[in-house]
Amino acid sequence: MLKLFGNTIKLLKERTKKEIMLQKKISRLINLINLISCIFLTVSSLYYTKFQQIGFYVFSISYVLEIFVDKKWKNFQLDKAKIYYLGLLLFFLLIFIYHPFENSNKYFNLLVEYRLALFGFAIVGFFGVNKLYKVNYFANAFILSSVLAMLYIICGVGVIDFITNPLRADLVALFRNEHINSHIVFNSYLNLSLVCSWYLIVYTKTKFNTLRIISYLFSSIFFIYFLIISDGRIGVVLCAMILTSLCIYHLWKFNKLILSAFILIAPFILWGIISNHKRMSRDEVFNDPRVFIWRAAEEVVKKQPIIGFGASRAQEEFDASLYIYETKEFRDSWKETKIMHCHNQFIQTYMEFGFIGIILLLGLITGPIILTDPNRRLFAILLLFVFVAQFMTDIVITYQGFPVIFGILTLVTIAIKKESSQPENAIEAL
């Protein structure tokens, strides 16, 4: 009898072990699917593709499963990072909070769809990512996606034409616009990839270190070249400012005398690069449609400067104001566009949600810099610098593919904790 009882206990223990092992395998599989889908979102954000929506569904569903399988609520603690993601959630929910007072439905559904990624990443950041997430996975995803895009452009244009044709910049622009993305998204993505290349060269150590560094350096050279020949002005200005900032930072640590010489020479180099851009002429700058677009947005802000109109109503007010200021040529060129935003994230947010929106937006910008690991602070500053600079001429958090990229960057800087492979003193904490 005792022997039978002992055998039963033994079988139950073996069964329990098998169940635990099975649970661990299922958990790891879900974790892996979630990580891969998030990396896919990172890569696909550069391209015109409907598959990104499928990736977002897989990412969302796998994360919901992950919450229950990993029992994320067990060790829950309300810390600064979670408060940040509550702020991100509130920024998304403002569109619903204002809606009952708008008396407008024209753009509501479309604007919610554009911002839906913010809700997803707010939930993910609040409950935390799984242990498989590493910063270098996402940094490499940015770089690899950019390299593949550039190779695709070169092959699409034709290698011979790309090398010999003096109009290669125009050929690149035409092919990129048709097959990859607008210069706004493309240039921002390249600048983010440039920052990631610097981060991986300086912060991480792997086998075949020399080969790895050479590959990142060559990639960076191509990023810089494509930004220089791009038809986007902000992209090349950002690139120049990022490179200058990194040179100053490293020369400060290396040799103050060389730094002094560099500071004297750098303005002339920057001016030479920026002033020679084909869209930096006085006529190009002052005849840019953004001049009357911002004037139209300014008139909307004046009507409701404290609390804003709400997202859908603000867009209707902006449409009416823009009709007064826009040129006929501009109106005819963009008549098929679903929605024309004001090309400035701060003004757009101010029109929609007034001071509340601006305060939240500033918190979303500064949060990743403050909350990131000190050894990643410069990395976070440079990533957010790309975004904030883009705020001035475009809608970044609430339009196009940028909400997904922004959500991923918050995970990279805040949600992913320090990696064991990262050297402690690779770069001194700022």
C-alpha positions as CSV (number, residue, x, y, z in Angstrom):
1,M,0.0,0.0,0.0
2,L,2.8,2.4,1.0
3,K,4.7,1.4,-2.2
4,L,1.6,2.2,-4.3
5,F,1.1,5.5,-2.5
6,G,4.8,6.4,-3.1
7,N,4.6,5.5,-6.8
8,T,1.5,7.7,-7.2
9,I,3.3,10.7,-5.5
10,K,6.2,10.1,-7.9
11,L,4.0,10.1,-10.9
12,L,2.3,13.3,-9.8
13,K,5.7,15.0,-9.3
14,E,6.8,13.9,-12.8
15,R,3.5,15.1,-14.2
16,T,3.9,18.5,-12.4
17,K,7.4,18.9,-13.8
18,K,6.3,18.1,-17.3
19,E,3.4,20.6,-17.0
20,I,5.9,23.3,-15.7
21,M,8.3,22.6,-18.5
22,L,5.4,22.8,-21.1
23,Q,4.2,26.1,-19.6
24,K,7.8,27.4,-19.8
25,K,8.0,26.4,-23.5
26,I,4.7,28.0,-24.3
27,S,5.7,31.1,-22.4
28,R,9.0,31.4,-24.3
29,L,7.3,30.8,-27.6
30,I,4.8,33.6,-27.0
31,N,7.7,35.8,-25.8
32,L,9.6,35.0,-29.0
33,I,6.5,35.7,-31.2
34,N,6.0,39.0,-29.5
35,L,9.6,40.0,-29.9
36,I,9.7,39.0,-33.6
37,S,6.5,40.9,-34.3
38,C,7.9,44.0,-32.6
39,I,11.1,43.8,-34.7
40,F,8.9,43.4,-37.8
41,L,7.1,46.6,-36.9
42,T,10.4,48.3,-36.5
43,V,11.6,47.2,-40.0
44,S,8.3,47.7,-41.8
45,S,7.9,51.2,-40.5
46,L,10.2,52.4,-43.2
47,Y,8.2,51.0,-46.1
48,Y,4.8,51.4,-47.7
49,T,3.3,48.1,-46.7
50,K,-0.1,46.8,-45.5
51,F,1.7,43.9,-43.8
52,Q,2.6,46.2,-40.9
53,Q,-1.1,46.1,-39.8
54,I,-0.9,42.3,-39.6
55,G,2.3,42.7,-37.6
56,F,0.6,45.0,-35.2
57,Y,-2.3,42.5,-34.7
58,V,0.2,39.7,-34.0
59,F,2.1,42.0,-31.7
60,S,-1.0,43.0,-29.8
61,I,-2.5,39.5,-29.5
62,S,0.8,37.9,-28.4
63,Y,1.2,40.6,-25.8
64,V,-2.3,40.0,-24.4
65,L,-1.4,36.3,-24.1
66,E,1.9,37.1,-22.6
67,I,0.2,39.1,-19.8
68,F,-1.7,36.0,-18.7
69,V,1.0,33.4,-19.4
70,D,3.7,35.3,-17.6
71,K,1.3,36.7,-14.9
72,K,2.7,40.1,-15.3
73,W,0.6,41.5,-12.5
74,K,2.3,39.4,-9.8
75,N,5.3,41.6,-9.3
76,F,3.6,44.8,-10.3
77,Q,5.0,48.1,-8.9
78,L,4.0,51.6,-9.8
79,D,7.3,53.2,-10.7
80,K,8.2,56.3,-12.8
81,A,8.3,54.3,-16.0
82,K,4.7,53.1,-15.5
83,I,3.6,56.7,-14.8
84,Y,5.2,57.7,-18.1
85,Y,3.2,55.2,-20.0
86,L,0.0,56.3,-18.1
87,G,0.9,59.7,-19.5
88,L,1.2,58.2,-23.0
89,L,-2.2,56.5,-22.5
90,L,-3.8,59.8,-21.4
91,F,-2.4,61.6,-24.5
92,F,-4.1,59.0,-26.6
93,L,-7.4,59.2,-24.6
94,L,-7.6,62.9,-25.0
95,I,-9.2,62.4,-28.4
96,F,-12.1,60.5,-26.6
97,I,-12.3,62.9,-23.7
98,Y,-12.8,65.9,-25.9
99,H,-15.0,64.2,-28.4
100,P,-18.4,64.7,-26.6
101,F,-17.8,68.4,-26.6
102,E,-16.8,68.7,-30.3
103,N,-20.1,68.3,-32.2
104,S,-17.9,66.9,-35.0
105,N,-17.5,63.4,-36.4
106,K,-15.9,64.1,-39.8
107,Y,-12.3,63.1,-39.0
108,F,-12.8,61.3,-35.6
109,N,-12.5,57.7,-36.8
110,L,-9.6,58.4,-39.1
111,L,-7.6,60.3,-36.4
112,V,-8.2,57.5,-33.8
113,E,-6.9,55.0,-36.4
114,Y,-3.7,57.1,-36.9
115,R,-3.1,57.2,-33.1
116,L,-4.1,53.6,-32.2
117,A,-0.4,52.5,-32.0
118,L,0.0,54.9,-29.0
119,F,-2.6,53.0,-27.1
120,G,-0.9,49.6,-27.8
121,F,2.6,50.8,-26.7
122,A,1.2,52.5,-23.6
123,I,-0.2,49.1,-22.5
124,V,3.0,47.3,-23.4
125,G,5.2,49.8,-21.6
126,F,2.9,49.8,-18.5
127,F,3.1,46.1,-18.0
128,G,6.6,45.7,-19.3
129,V,8.3,43.8,-22.1
130,N,9.6,40.2,-21.8
131,K,13.2,39.3,-21.0
132,L,14.0,38.5,-24.6
133,Y,13.9,42.2,-25.6
134,K,17.4,43.7,-26.1
135,V,18.3,47.2,-27.4
136,N,20.8,45.9,-29.9
137,Y,18.1,43.8,-31.6
138,F,16.1,46.9,-32.5
139,A,19.2,49.0,-33.3
140,N,20.3,46.3,-35.8
141,A,16.8,46.2,-37.2
142,F,16.9,49.9,-37.9
143,I,20.3,49.6,-39.6
144,L,19.5,46.5,-41.6
145,S,16.2,47.8,-42.8
146,S,17.9,51.1,-44.0
147,V,20.7,49.2,-45.7
148,L,18.2,47.0,-47.6
149,A,16.2,50.0,-48.6
150,M,19.3,51.8,-50.0
151,L,20.3,48.6,-51.9
152,Y,16.8,48.3,-53.3
153,I,16.9,51.9,-54.5
154,I,20.4,51.5,-56.1
155,C,19.2,48.3,-57.9
156,G,15.9,49.9,-58.9
157,V,17.6,53.0,-60.3
158,G,20.3,50.9,-61.8
159,V,23.8,50.6,-60.5
160,I,25.4,52.2,-63.5
161,D,23.0,55.2,-63.5
162,F,23.5,55.5,-59.7
163,I,27.3,55.8,-60.2
164,T,27.5,57.8,-63.4
165,N,24.3,59.8,-63.8
166,P,24.6,63.4,-62.5
167,L,20.8,63.4,-61.9
168,R,21.1,60.4,-59.5
169,A,19.4,62.4,-56.7
170,D,16.3,62.9,-58.8
171,L,16.3,59.3,-59.8
172,V,16.6,58.2,-56.2
173,A,13.8,60.5,-55.1
174,L,11.4,59.2,-57.8
175,F,12.1,55.6,-57.0
176,R,12.0,56.1,-53.2
177,N,8.7,58.0,-53.4
178,E,7.1,55.2,-55.5
179,H,8.4,52.1,-53.8
180,I,9.6,52.9,-50.2
181,N,8.3,56.0,-48.5
182,S,8.2,59.8,-48.5
183,H,11.5,61.7,-47.8
184,I,10.1,62.7,-44.4
185,V,9.8,59.1,-43.1
186,F,12.9,57.9,-45.0
187,N,15.2,60.6,-43.8
188,S,14.1,60.3,-40.2
189,Y,14.6,56.6,-40.3
190,L,18.1,57.0,-41.8
191,N,19.0,59.5,-39.0
192,L,17.7,57.0,-36.4
193,S,19.8,54.3,-38.0
194,L,22.8,56.6,-37.9
195,V,22.4,57.0,-34.2
196,C,21.9,53.3,-33.8
197,S,25.2,52.6,-35.7
198,W,27.0,54.9,-33.3
199,Y,25.4,53.2,-30.3
200,L,26.4,49.7,-31.4
201,I,30.0,50.7,-32.2
202,V,30.5,52.4,-28.9
203,Y,28.3,50.5,-26.4
204,T,28.5,46.8,-27.2
205,K,31.1,44.1,-27.4
206,T,30.8,41.0,-29.5
207,K,33.0,38.5,-31.3
208,F,34.5,39.7,-34.6
209,N,34.5,43.2,-33.2
210,T,36.6,44.7,-36.0
211,L,34.4,43.4,-38.8
212,R,31.3,44.5,-37.0
213,I,32.6,48.1,-36.5
214,I,33.7,48.3,-40.2
215,S,30.2,47.2,-41.3
216,Y,28.5,49.8,-39.1
217,L,30.9,52.5,-40.3
218,F,30.3,51.7,-44.0
219,S,26.5,51.6,-43.3
220,S,26.8,55.1,-41.7
221,I,28.7,56.5,-44.7
222,F,25.8,55.4,-47.0
223,F,23.2,56.8,-44.6
224,I,25.0,60.2,-44.7
225,Y,25.4,60.1,-48.5
226,F,21.7,59.3,-49.0
227,L,20.7,62.1,-46.6
228,I,22.9,64.6,-48.4
229,I,21.4,63.8,-51.8
230,S,17.8,63.6,-50.5
231,D,15.2,66.2,-51.5
232,G,14.4,66.7,-47.8
233,R,16.1,69.6,-46.0
234,I,15.5,68.6,-42.4
235,G,17.1,65.2,-42.9
236,V,20.5,66.6,-44.0
237,V,20.4,69.4,-41.3
238,L,19.7,66.7,-38.6
239,C,22.4,64.5,-40.0
240,A,24.9,67.3,-39.8
241,M,23.9,68.3,-36.2
242,I,24.0,64.6,-35.0
243,L,27.5,64.2,-36.4
244,T,28.7,67.5,-35.0
245,S,27.3,66.6,-31.6
246,L,29.0,63.2,-31.5
247,C,32.3,64.7,-32.6
248,I,32.2,67.4,-29.9
249,Y,31.2,64.7,-27.3
250,H,34.1,62.3,-28.1
251,L,36.7,65.1,-28.7
252,W,35.8,66.5,-25.3
253,K,36.8,63.2,-23.8
254,F,39.8,62.7,-26.0
255,N,41.6,66.1,-26.4
256,K,40.3,69.6,-25.6
257,L,42.8,71.2,-28.0
258,I,41.6,69.3,-31.0
259,L,38.0,70.0,-29.8
260,S,38.7,73.8,-29.9
261,A,40.1,73.5,-33.4
262,F,37.0,71.5,-34.5
263,I,34.6,74.0,-33.0
264,L,36.3,76.7,-35.1
265,I,36.1,74.7,-38.3
266,A,32.7,72.9,-37.8
267,P,30.4,75.9,-38.6
268,F,32.1,76.4,-42.1
269,I,31.7,72.7,-42.8
270,L,28.1,72.7,-41.7
271,W,27.3,75.8,-43.7
272,G,29.0,74.3,-46.8
273,I,26.9,71.1,-46.5
274,I,23.6,72.7,-45.7
275,S,23.8,75.8,-48.0
276,N,24.6,73.7,-51.0
277,H,21.4,71.6,-50.7
278,K,19.2,72.2,-53.7
279,R,16.2,73.2,-51.5
280,M,18.0,75.6,-49.2
281,S,17.7,78.7,-51.4
282,R,15.8,81.7,-50.2
283,D,13.0,81.2,-52.7
284,E,12.6,77.5,-51.8
285,V,12.4,78.3,-48.1
286,F,10.0,81.3,-48.3
287,N,7.8,79.7,-51.0
288,D,7.4,76.5,-49.1
289,P,3.7,75.7,-48.6
290,R,4.4,75.4,-44.8
291,V,4.5,79.2,-44.7
292,F,0.7,79.6,-45.4
293,I,-0.1,76.3,-43.7
294,W,1.3,77.5,-40.4
295,R,-0.4,80.9,-40.9
296,A,-3.7,79.1,-41.3
297,A,-3.0,77.0,-38.2
298,E,-2.1,80.1,-36.2
299,E,-5.6,81.5,-36.9
300,V,-7.2,78.4,-35.5
301,V,-5.1,78.6,-32.4
302,K,-6.1,82.2,-31.8
303,K,-9.8,81.1,-31.7
304,Q,-9.3,78.7,-28.8
305,P,-5.9,79.2,-27.2
306,I,-6.4,77.6,-23.8
307,I,-8.3,74.3,-24.1
308,G,-8.2,73.6,-27.9
309,F,-11.0,72.3,-30.1
310,G,-10.7,68.6,-29.9
311,A,-9.0,66.6,-32.7
312,S,-11.9,66.3,-35.2
313,R,-13.2,69.8,-34.7
314,A,-9.7,71.3,-34.8
315,Q,-9.2,69.6,-38.2
316,E,-12.4,71.1,-39.6
317,E,-11.4,74.5,-38.3
318,F,-8.0,74.1,-39.9
319,D,-9.5,73.0,-43.2
320,A,-11.6,76.2,-43.3
321,S,-8.7,78.4,-42.4
322,L,-6.3,76.7,-44.9
323,Y,-8.8,77.2,-47.7
324,I,-8.4,81.0,-47.2
325,Y,-4.6,80.9,-47.2
326,E,-3.6,78.1,-49.6
327,T,-2.8,78.7,-53.3
328,K,-4.8,77.2,-56.1
329,E,-1.8,75.2,-57.2
330,F,-1.5,73.6,-53.8
331,R,-5.2,72.9,-53.5
332,D,-5.2,71.1,-56.9
333,S,-2.1,69.1,-56.0
334,W,-3.4,67.8,-52.7
335,K,-7.2,67.5,-53.5
336,E,-7.1,63.7,-53.2
337,T,-5.5,63.7,-49.8
338,K,-7.7,62.4,-47.0
339,I,-6.5,64.9,-44.5
340,M,-4.1,67.9,-44.6
341,H,-2.4,68.5,-41.2
342,C,-0.6,71.6,-40.2
343,H,3.0,70.2,-40.5
344,N,4.0,71.0,-36.9
345,Q,3.4,68.6,-34.0
346,F,3.3,71.3,-31.4
347,I,0.8,73.5,-33.3
348,Q,-1.4,70.5,-34.2
349,T,-1.5,69.4,-30.5
350,Y,-2.2,73.0,-29.4
351,M,-5.1,73.3,-31.8
352,E,-6.5,70.0,-30.6
353,F,-6.0,70.0,-26.8
354,G,-4.6,73.4,-25.8
355,F,-2.2,73.6,-22.9
356,I,-3.1,70.2,-21.6
357,G,-1.9,68.6,-24.8
358,I,1.3,70.6,-24.9
359,I,2.2,69.7,-21.4
360,L,1.6,66.0,-22.0
361,L,3.5,66.2,-25.3
362,L,6.6,67.8,-23.6
363,G,6.4,65.0,-21.0
364,L,6.4,62.3,-23.7
365,I,9.5,63.9,-25.2
366,T,11.6,64.4,-22.0
367,G,10.4,61.2,-20.3
368,P,12.6,58.7,-22.2
369,I,15.7,60.9,-21.6
370,I,15.1,61.2,-17.9
371,L,14.0,57.6,-17.3
372,T,16.5,55.7,-19.4
373,D,19.5,54.0,-18.0
374,P,22.3,56.6,-17.4
375,N,24.6,54.8,-19.8
376,R,22.0,55.1,-22.5
377,R,21.2,58.8,-21.9
378,L,23.1,60.2,-24.9
379,F,21.6,57.5,-27.1
380,A,18.1,58.6,-25.9
381,I,18.8,62.3,-26.4
382,L,19.9,61.7,-30.0
383,L,16.9,59.5,-30.8
384,L,14.5,62.0,-29.3
385,F,16.4,64.9,-31.0
386,V,15.5,63.4,-34.4
387,F,11.9,63.3,-33.4
388,V,11.7,66.8,-31.8
389,A,13.4,68.3,-34.8
390,Q,10.8,66.6,-37.1
391,F,8.1,68.1,-34.9
392,M,8.8,71.5,-36.3
393,T,7.9,70.5,-39.9
394,D,5.7,67.5,-39.7
395,I,3.2,65.5,-37.6
396,V,5.2,62.8,-35.9
397,I,3.3,61.1,-33.0
398,T,-0.2,61.3,-34.4
399,Y,0.2,60.6,-38.1
400,Q,1.8,58.4,-40.7
401,G,4.1,55.5,-39.5
402,F,5.7,57.6,-36.8
403,P,3.5,56.6,-33.9
404,V,4.8,53.0,-34.2
405,I,8.4,54.2,-34.4
406,F,7.9,56.5,-31.4
407,G,6.3,53.6,-29.4
408,I,9.2,51.4,-30.2
409,L,11.8,54.0,-29.2
410,T,10.1,54.4,-25.8
411,L,10.5,50.6,-25.3
412,V,14.2,50.9,-26.3
413,T,14.9,53.7,-24.0
414,I,12.6,53.0,-21.0
415,A,11.1,49.5,-21.0
416,I,14.2,47.5,-21.9
417,K,16.4,47.3,-18.8
418,K,20.2,47.3,-18.9
419,E,21.6,44.3,-20.8
420,S,24.1,42.1,-19.1
421,S,26.3,42.2,-22.3
422,Q,26.5,45.9,-22.1
423,P,29.8,47.1,-20.6
424,E,29.3,49.2,-17.6
425,N,31.8,52.0,-18.5
426,A,31.5,52.0,-22.3
427,I,30.5,55.6,-22.1
428,E,30.3,57.6,-18.9
429,A,26.9,58.4,-17.7
430,L,25.9,62.0,-18.5
